[in-house]
């Protein structure tokens, strides 16, 4: 028997084959798949990037860095909240790093740029927080981008919910709107709020545009102050909202302010924006088991309460890992097909995807608080589709 084994070993060596006991099993266990993560780790909304990375990392850690037979290898990229940089890093992740899926980006203007790269290269993308409809659909190019998904609700729903809350709960009859004319996110929210507010019987007394780099809003705010609206709607990110809000108060505008999920940041000027309302994707006070388990784990790992950016990045990662596990493949088309058919409970609610790759889910209304020198958020209501 020893002589036969020796002959077989020699034959194997001649053929270039090395026989190691348990080798096939070991190789199967070491199959890897690279996932790209695009977020603004620096730049004007860097807290969004920080929360996104933390949510992603926690979901990956809880999964043991595994999905099916595959070990997940994350590749991080900072797009600085710049669409051109988003396209550049997406191209690098796909063509040089060899990722088969991408989580990101955060802002709609950036995710739209990434979606075009992913769709062209047939690589799966799931954005956690980009709410503009054009992330997953491009009417001019033939409709649905079938490799692109999102974990958040979309702006038409968010704008509708904000308008309904303003009319029915706050009893507003007039509203003024300010928006960044170069940002798809703010343009979309402003437009959907305006359309729904007017459809509900309200009057938009001012619809004022500004540019990304503007720092003085005296012209717009002087006009708005003279009109005395019942509400000032500011659908922008926390940094710009804080700046406009402070100047609005300085101009004597005392009405409530309201906005979208871009307000959700620890760097919001809570003292200025206290009493204001914003639409969001989840509340850490929600008693659902999925929420409380996530909040507890996040606090234990990072020492802070997770915002919606972290929750949605966590959800997007969970959804992608489940799709990879279901497909048990590193083929992006197989992962895409598995993603289309997912139906699962995550932190921000129950998710299944519609024909456009968008989830149907509820929204929450949060109120900004500021007490004893400390800012916070108070859950007000859950609004279903």
NUPAKE-353413 format. One line per field, with one value per residue (C-alpha): x, y, z; residue number from 0. Coordinates in nm, 3 decimals. Example, Ala and Ser with C-alpha at 12.3 -4.5 7.8 and 13.67 -1.06 7.14 Angstrom:
REM NUPAKE-353413
east <- c(1.230 / 1.367)
north <- c(-0.450 / -0.106)
up <- c(0.780 / 0.714)
segu <- c(0 / 1)
REM end
This chain:
REM NUPAKE-353413
east <- c(0.000 / 0.283 / 0.439 / 0.109 / 0.068 / 0.422 / 0.360 / 0.042 / 0.223 / 0.501 / 0.243 / 0.060 / 0.380 / 0.468 / 0.122 / 0.169 / -0.091 / -0.028 / -0.252 / -0.321 / -0.575 / -0.884 / -0.764 / -1.094 / -1.283 / -1.031 / -1.047 / -1.427 / -1.418 / -1.174 / -1.383 / -1.398 / -1.606 / -1.513 / -1.774 / -1.706 / -1.825 / -1.855 / -1.927 / -1.821 / -1.557 / -1.431 / -1.594 / -1.906 / -2.118 / -1.850 / -2.070 / -2.289 / -1.987 / -1.881 / -2.228 / -2.249 / -1.917 / -2.008 / -2.342 / -2.175 / -1.897 / -2.140 / -2.355 / -2.049 / -1.909 / -2.239 / -2.236 / -1.887 / -1.763 / -1.949 / -2.232 / -2.303 / -1.973 / -1.802 / -1.579 / -1.650 / -1.358 / -1.463 / -1.293 / -1.361 / -1.365 / -1.416 / -1.613 / -1.610 / -1.977 / -1.868 / -2.039 / -1.729 / -1.524 / -1.806 / -1.784 / -1.405 / -1.395 / -1.677 / -1.479 / -1.167 / -1.352 / -1.494 / -1.209 / -0.907 / -1.024 / -1.265 / -1.566 / -1.884 / -2.119 / -2.117 / -2.287 / -2.328 / -2.309 / -2.496 / -2.613 / -2.844 / -2.624 / -2.336 / -2.537 / -2.681 / -2.325 / -2.232 / -2.548 / -2.451 / -2.111 / -2.260 / -2.533 / -2.288 / -2.057 / -2.339 / -2.229 / -2.487 / -2.532 / -2.744 / -2.749 / -2.852 / -2.981 / -3.015 / -3.381 / -3.400 / -3.598 / -3.326 / -3.090 / -3.274 / -3.462 / -3.342 / -3.641 / -3.422 / -3.212 / -3.500 / -3.623 / -3.515 / -3.146 / -3.184 / -2.854 / -2.935 / -3.135 / -3.187 / -3.270 / -3.456 / -3.789 / -3.788 / -3.838 / -4.191 / -4.307 / -4.096 / -4.221 / -4.581 / -4.554 / -4.397 / -4.671 / -4.944 / -4.795 / -4.763 / -5.124 / -5.301 / -5.095 / -4.928 / -5.235 / -5.018 / -5.194 / -4.883 / -4.523 / -4.195 / -3.939 / -3.564 / -3.354 / -3.012 / -3.061 / -2.762 / -2.854 / -3.088 / -3.190 / -3.303 / -3.464 / -3.668 / -3.784 / -3.868 / -4.071 / -4.261 / -4.337 / -4.461 / -4.681 / -4.840 / -4.880 / -5.063 / -5.271 / -5.381 / -5.505 / -5.195 / -5.020 / -4.648 / -4.566 / -4.197 / -3.993 / -3.636 / -3.321 / -2.958 / -2.622 / -2.413 / -2.138 / -2.367 / -2.320 / -2.538 / -2.913 / -3.025 / -3.203 / -3.421 / -3.484 / -3.575 / -3.842 / -3.969 / -3.979 / -4.206 / -4.447 / -4.481 / -4.534 / -4.667 / -4.374 / -4.024 / -3.936 / -3.558 / -3.486 / -3.107 / -2.826 / -2.756 / -2.468 / -2.660 / -2.984 / -2.806 / -2.663 / -2.993 / -3.188 / -2.963 / -2.995 / -3.372 / -3.406 / -3.181 / -3.420 / -3.713 / -3.863 / -4.025 / -4.240 / -4.159 / -3.903 / -3.922 / -3.702 / -3.601 / -3.370 / -3.065 / -3.118 / -3.023 / -2.673 / -2.504 / -2.361 / -2.702 / -2.733 / -2.985 / -3.013 / -3.119 / -3.333 / -3.512 / -3.884 / -3.833 / -3.954 / -3.804 / -3.902 / -3.677 / -3.638 / -3.641 / -3.647 / -3.416 / -3.718 / -3.913 / -3.980 / -3.954 / -3.697 / -3.495 / -3.454 / -3.367 / -3.118 / -2.943 / -2.939 / -2.798 / -2.524 / -2.433 / -2.409 / -2.192 / -1.953 / -1.939 / -2.067 / -2.340 / -2.699 / -2.716 / -2.870 / -3.072 / -2.757 / -2.608 / -2.936 / -2.985 / -2.623 / -2.671 / -2.993 / -2.841 / -2.550 / -2.782 / -2.988 / -2.682 / -2.532 / -2.863 / -2.872 / -2.516 / -2.603 / -2.917 / -2.733 / -2.426 / -2.232 / -1.999 / -2.176 / -2.336 / -2.626 / -2.709 / -2.682 / -2.909 / -3.171 / -3.163 / -3.194 / -3.506 / -3.689 / -3.583 / -3.845 / -3.708 / -3.745 / -3.466 / -3.417 / -3.605 / -3.900 / -4.005 / -3.832 / -3.926 / -3.839 / -4.082 / -4.029 / -3.790 / -3.569 / -3.722 / -3.857 / -4.210 / -4.190 / -4.308 / -4.159 / -4.132 / -4.166 / -3.902 / -3.883 / -3.558 / -3.513 / -3.263 / -3.266 / -3.001 / -2.745 / -2.799 / -2.957 / -3.178 / -3.464 / -3.816 / -4.028 / -4.359 / -4.536 / -4.504 / -4.663 / -4.730 / -4.738)
north <- c(0.000 / 0.239 / 0.176 / 0.251 / 0.576 / 0.677 / 0.610 / 0.818 / 1.104 / 1.104 / 1.101 / 1.390 / 1.592 / 1.528 / 1.651 / 1.967 / 1.867 / 1.903 / 1.684 / 1.819 / 1.650 / 1.873 / 2.112 / 2.132 / 2.214 / 2.484 / 2.643 / 2.656 / 2.829 / 3.090 / 3.216 / 3.595 / 3.873 / 4.241 / 4.502 / 4.871 / 5.132 / 5.489 / 5.767 / 6.127 / 6.062 / 6.421 / 6.736 / 6.931 / 6.636 / 6.415 / 6.312 / 6.135 / 5.937 / 5.852 / 5.719 / 5.525 / 5.350 / 5.264 / 5.115 / 4.913 / 4.788 / 4.680 / 4.482 / 4.315 / 4.232 / 4.077 / 3.861 / 3.738 / 3.896 / 3.620 / 3.581 / 3.225 / 3.057 / 3.390 / 3.597 / 3.968 / 4.199 / 4.565 / 4.836 / 5.191 / 5.507 / 5.873 / 6.074 / 6.399 / 6.454 / 6.544 / 6.372 / 6.381 / 6.216 / 5.965 / 5.858 / 5.840 / 5.620 / 5.398 / 5.340 / 5.256 / 5.020 / 4.828 / 4.831 / 4.817 / 4.675 / 4.424 / 4.485 / 4.297 / 4.528 / 4.878 / 5.023 / 5.396 / 5.675 / 5.900 / 6.212 / 6.165 / 6.372 / 6.133 / 5.811 / 5.913 / 5.942 / 5.604 / 5.440 / 5.520 / 5.354 / 5.048 / 5.002 / 5.029 / 4.770 / 4.544 / 4.577 / 4.583 / 4.910 / 4.970 / 5.320 / 5.354 / 5.711 / 5.861 / 5.950 / 6.111 / 5.893 / 5.930 / 5.708 / 5.396 / 5.528 / 5.726 / 5.806 / 5.942 / 5.624 / 5.381 / 5.366 / 5.128 / 5.081 / 4.716 / 4.675 / 4.966 / 4.954 / 5.166 / 5.103 / 5.433 / 5.575 / 5.827 / 6.204 / 6.208 / 6.020 / 6.230 / 6.557 / 6.437 / 6.336 / 6.672 / 6.866 / 6.656 / 6.707 / 7.082 / 7.113 / 6.873 / 6.873 / 7.214 / 7.373 / 7.581 / 7.776 / 7.936 / 7.823 / 7.952 / 7.719 / 7.761 / 7.511 / 7.454 / 7.488 / 7.262 / 6.970 / 6.696 / 6.610 / 6.959 / 7.033 / 6.713 / 6.763 / 7.130 / 7.049 / 6.756 / 6.955 / 7.251 / 7.037 / 6.847 / 7.155 / 7.339 / 7.032 / 7.017 / 7.376 / 7.555 / 7.851 / 7.873 / 8.241 / 8.213 / 7.951 / 8.075 / 7.921 / 7.955 / 7.803 / 7.547 / 7.792 / 8.078 / 8.195 / 8.508 / 8.458 / 8.809 / 8.866 / 8.558 / 8.590 / 8.960 / 8.877 / 8.580 / 8.775 / 9.037 / 8.763 / 8.613 / 8.248 / 7.989 / 7.758 / 7.778 / 7.456 / 7.393 / 7.065 / 7.065 / 6.904 / 6.990 / 7.230 / 7.453 / 7.424 / 7.545 / 7.844 / 7.944 / 7.880 / 8.112 / 8.390 / 8.335 / 8.395 / 8.702 / 8.837 / 8.803 / 8.488 / 8.314 / 8.049 / 7.678 / 7.532 / 7.191 / 6.978 / 6.631 / 6.354 / 6.569 / 6.737 / 6.421 / 6.490 / 6.550 / 6.866 / 7.027 / 7.361 / 7.228 / 7.557 / 7.742 / 7.466 / 7.365 / 7.315 / 7.236 / 6.915 / 6.679 / 6.361 / 6.064 / 5.691 / 5.558 / 5.655 / 5.496 / 5.507 / 5.263 / 4.953 / 4.703 / 4.429 / 4.500 / 4.863 / 4.804 / 4.528 / 4.754 / 5.057 / 4.849 / 4.696 / 5.033 / 5.202 / 4.918 / 4.946 / 5.322 / 5.479 / 5.688 / 5.663 / 5.578 / 5.829 / 5.738 / 5.740 / 5.460 / 5.269 / 5.279 / 5.182 / 4.889 / 4.794 / 4.830 / 4.608 / 4.346 / 4.341 / 4.305 / 4.028 / 3.842 / 3.869 / 3.733 / 3.451 / 3.365 / 3.369 / 3.206 / 3.352 / 3.640 / 3.694 / 4.043 / 3.932 / 3.646 / 3.886 / 4.134 / 3.866 / 3.759 / 4.122 / 4.175 / 3.900 / 3.987 / 4.040 / 4.098 / 4.300 / 4.549 / 4.841 / 5.092 / 4.857 / 4.572 / 4.588 / 4.439 / 4.609 / 4.747 / 4.742 / 5.040 / 4.889 / 5.115 / 4.988 / 5.059 / 5.160 / 5.407 / 5.745 / 5.909 / 6.273 / 6.393 / 6.720 / 6.896 / 6.958 / 7.161 / 7.145 / 7.229 / 7.295 / 6.957 / 6.891 / 6.596 / 6.457 / 6.365 / 6.109 / 6.264 / 6.023 / 5.731 / 5.780 / 5.478 / 5.486)
up <- c(0.000 / 0.086 / -0.253 / -0.430 / -0.235 / -0.322 / -0.692 / -0.683 / -0.511 / -0.771 / -1.050 / -0.891 / -0.856 / -1.219 / -1.319 / -1.113 / -0.855 / -0.485 / -0.272 / 0.076 / 0.306 / 0.347 / 0.073 / -0.116 / 0.201 / 0.296 / -0.049 / -0.039 / 0.298 / 0.169 / -0.124 / -0.108 / -0.255 / -0.247 / -0.155 / -0.212 / 0.036 / -0.094 / 0.157 / 0.232 / 0.498 / 0.453 / 0.323 / 0.412 / 0.535 / 0.685 / 0.980 / 0.724 / 0.606 / 0.958 / 1.047 / 0.721 / 0.777 / 1.135 / 1.030 / 0.755 / 0.982 / 1.254 / 1.010 / 0.862 / 1.207 / 1.318 / 1.005 / 1.090 / 0.766 / 0.583 / 0.332 / 0.229 / 0.144 / 0.087 / 0.310 / 0.261 / 0.188 / 0.220 / 0.014 / 0.139 / -0.073 / 0.022 / -0.236 / -0.031 / -0.125 / -0.478 / -0.776 / -0.995 / -0.723 / -0.669 / -1.033 / -1.012 / -0.702 / -0.833 / -1.153 / -0.954 / -0.722 / -1.017 / -1.270 / -1.038 / -0.705 / -0.855 / -0.631 / -0.722 / -0.530 / -0.384 / -0.076 / -0.129 / -0.174 / 0.071 / -0.115 / -0.414 / -0.645 / -0.570 / -0.588 / -0.925 / -1.057 / -0.904 / -1.041 / -1.397 / -1.349 / -1.176 / -1.435 / -1.725 / -1.564 / -1.433 / -1.072 / -0.793 / -0.605 / -0.297 / -0.152 / 0.207 / 0.206 / -0.143 / -0.183 / -0.529 / -0.777 / -1.043 / -0.844 / -0.960 / -1.263 / -1.563 / -1.787 / -2.066 / -2.084 / -2.086 / -1.729 / -1.454 / -1.366 / -1.277 / -1.088 / -0.853 / -0.527 / -0.218 / 0.149 / 0.205 / 0.094 / -0.190 / -0.201 / -0.346 / -0.036 / 0.201 / 0.049 / 0.062 / 0.429 / 0.521 / 0.344 / 0.504 / 0.851 / 0.795 / 0.681 / 0.913 / 1.233 / 1.236 / 1.069 / 0.837 / 0.564 / 0.411 / 0.369 / 0.228 / 0.073 / 0.025 / -0.172 / -0.328 / -0.704 / -0.776 / -0.550 / -0.676 / -0.319 / -0.221 / -0.558 / -0.535 / -0.178 / -0.235 / -0.544 / -0.392 / -0.076 / -0.281 / -0.505 / -0.217 / 0.006 / -0.270 / -0.359 / 0.005 / 0.001 / 0.129 / -0.036 / -0.111 / -0.065 / -0.158 / -0.345 / -0.319 / -0.467 / -0.357 / -0.454 / -0.265 / -0.171 / -0.067 / 0.292 / 0.302 / 0.255 / 0.342 / 0.011 / 0.034 / 0.408 / 0.395 / 0.138 / 0.339 / 0.667 / 0.506 / 0.391 / 0.743 / 0.643 / 0.886 / 0.804 / 0.656 / 0.471 / 0.445 / 0.264 / 0.284 / 0.486 / 0.849 / 0.783 / 0.541 / 0.741 / 1.056 / 0.871 / 0.709 / 1.028 / 1.230 / 0.973 / 0.953 / 1.327 / 1.299 / 1.034 / 1.272 / 1.120 / 1.416 / 1.246 / 1.282 / 1.042 / 0.878 / 0.655 / 0.548 / 0.663 / 0.584 / 0.921 / 1.108 / 1.237 / 1.572 / 1.414 / 1.356 / 1.538 / 1.788 / 1.978 / 1.663 / 1.513 / 1.835 / 1.784 / 1.416 / 1.253 / 0.998 / 0.818 / 0.889 / 0.840 / 1.195 / 1.560 / 1.819 / 2.053 / 1.836 / 2.054 / 1.768 / 1.849 / 1.534 / 1.638 / 2.002 / 1.922 / 1.673 / 1.904 / 2.189 / 1.972 / 1.820 / 2.160 / 2.291 / 1.995 / 1.940 / 2.262 / 2.097 / 1.977 / 1.606 / 1.368 / 1.059 / 0.843 / 1.053 / 1.067 / 0.691 / 0.617 / 0.856 / 0.673 / 0.326 / 0.427 / 0.578 / 0.258 / 0.037 / 0.253 / 0.243 / -0.136 / -0.163 / 0.078 / -0.120 / -0.451 / -0.289 / -0.577 / -0.658 / -0.990 / -0.972 / -1.192 / -0.954 / -0.659 / -0.837 / -0.902 / -0.536 / -0.423 / -0.633 / -0.445 / -0.088 / 0.181 / 0.529 / 0.847 / 0.913 / 1.148 / 0.933 / 0.874 / 0.652 / 0.315 / -0.018 / -0.344 / -0.600 / -0.975 / -0.946 / -0.676 / -0.411 / -0.078 / 0.036 / 0.401 / 0.665 / 0.759 / 1.098 / 1.203 / 1.450 / 1.643 / 1.732 / 2.104 / 2.305 / 2.686 / 2.941 / 2.672 / 2.503 / 2.166 / 2.087 / 1.884 / 1.992 / 1.811 / 1.702 / 1.468 / 1.226 / 0.885 / 0.664 / 0.284)
segu <- c(0 / 1 / 2 / 3 / 4 / 5 / 6 / 7 / 8 / 9 / 10 / 11 / 12 / 13 / 14 / 15 / 16 / 17 / 18 / 19 / 20 / 21 / 22 / 23 / 24 / 25 / 26 / 27 / 28 / 29 / 30 / 31 / 32 / 33 / 34 / 35 / 36 / 37 / 38 / 39 / 40 / 41 / 42 / 43 / 44 / 45 / 46 / 47 / 48 / 49 / 50 / 51 / 52 / 53 / 54 / 55 / 56 / 57 / 58 / 59 / 60 / 61 / 62 / 63 / 64 / 65 / 66 / 67 / 68 / 69 / 70 / 71 / 72 / 73 / 74 / 75 / 76 / 77 / 78 / 79 / 80 / 81 / 82 / 83 / 84 / 85 / 86 / 87 / 88 / 89 / 90 / 91 / 92 / 93 / 94 / 95 / 96 / 97 / 98 / 99 / 100 / 101 / 102 / 103 / 104 / 105 / 106 / 107 / 108 / 109 / 110 / 111 / 112 / 113 / 114 / 115 / 116 / 117 / 118 / 119 / 120 / 121 / 122 / 123 / 124 / 125 / 126 / 127 / 128 / 129 / 130 / 131 / 132 / 133 / 134 / 135 / 136 / 137 / 138 / 139 / 140 / 141 / 142 / 143 / 144 / 145 / 146 / 147 / 148 / 149 / 150 / 151 / 152 / 153 / 154 / 155 / 156 / 157 / 158 / 159 / 160 / 161 / 162 / 163 / 164 / 165 / 166 / 167 / 168 / 169 / 170 / 171 / 172 / 173 / 174 / 175 / 176 / 177 / 178 / 179 / 180 / 181 / 182 / 183 / 184 / 185 / 186 / 187 / 188 / 189 / 190 / 191 / 192 / 193 / 194 / 195 / 196 / 197 / 198 / 199 / 200 / 201 / 202 / 203 / 204 / 205 / 206 / 207 / 208 / 209 / 210 / 211 / 212 / 213 / 214 / 215 / 216 / 217 / 218 / 219 / 220 / 221 / 222 / 223 / 224 / 225 / 226 / 227 / 228 / 229 / 230 / 231 / 232 / 233 / 234 / 235 / 236 / 237 / 238 / 239 / 240 / 241 / 242 / 243 / 244 / 245 / 246 / 247 / 248 / 249 / 250 / 251 / 252 / 253 / 254 / 255 / 256 / 257 / 258 / 259 / 260 / 261 / 262 / 263 / 264 / 265 / 266 / 267 / 268 / 269 / 270 / 271 / 272 / 273 / 274 / 275 / 276 / 277 / 278 / 279 / 280 / 281 / 282 / 283 / 284 / 285 / 286 / 287 / 288 / 289 / 290 / 291 / 292 / 293 / 294 / 295 / 296 / 297 / 298 / 299 / 300 / 301 / 302 / 303 / 304 / 305 / 306 / 307 / 308 / 309 / 310 / 311 / 312 / 313 / 314 / 315 / 316 / 317 / 318 / 319 / 320 / 321 / 322 / 323 / 324 / 325 / 326 / 327 / 328 / 329 / 330 / 331 / 332 / 333 / 334 / 335 / 336 / 337 / 338 / 339 / 340 / 341 / 342 / 343 / 344 / 345 / 346 / 347 / 348 / 349 / 350 / 351 / 352 / 353 / 354 / 355 / 356 / 357 / 358 / 359 / 360 / 361 / 362 / 363 / 364 / 365 / 366 / 367 / 368 / 369 / 370 / 371 / 372 / 373 / 374 / 375 / 376 / 377 / 378 / 379 / 380 / 381 / 382 / 383 / 384)
REM end
